[in-house]
Amino acid sequence: MENVKITLVKSLIARKPAQIATAKSFGFKRPGDSIVVANNEAVQGKIKVISHLVKVETV
C-alpha cells in the first residue's frame, strides 16, 4: 500500500455537519493542517466526501 498526504486547504466554516465530522476524523483543525495516511478504501471514501476542501498527494 502506498501512502497519501492530505492537506486541508479550505476552511470548515459553513460546511455540512458530515463534512466537518469527516475532516475532524482525519484530525484537521484549521486550513494548512496535513497528515500522511495509508491509502485504502476507507480513506478514499473519506476523501471523496471532502474532496473540494483538501489537496491529495501520493507519497
C-alpha positions, 0 to 999 in steps of 0.5 A: 500500500502506498501512502497519501498526504492530505492537506486541508486547504479550505476552511470548515466554516459553513460546511455540512455537519458530515463534512466537518465530522469527516475532516475532524476524523482525519484530525484537521483543525484549521486550513494548512493542517496535513497528515500522511495516511495509508491509502485504502478504501476507507480513506478514499471514501473519506476523501471523496466526501471532502474532496473540494476542501483538501489537496491529495498527494501520493507519497 
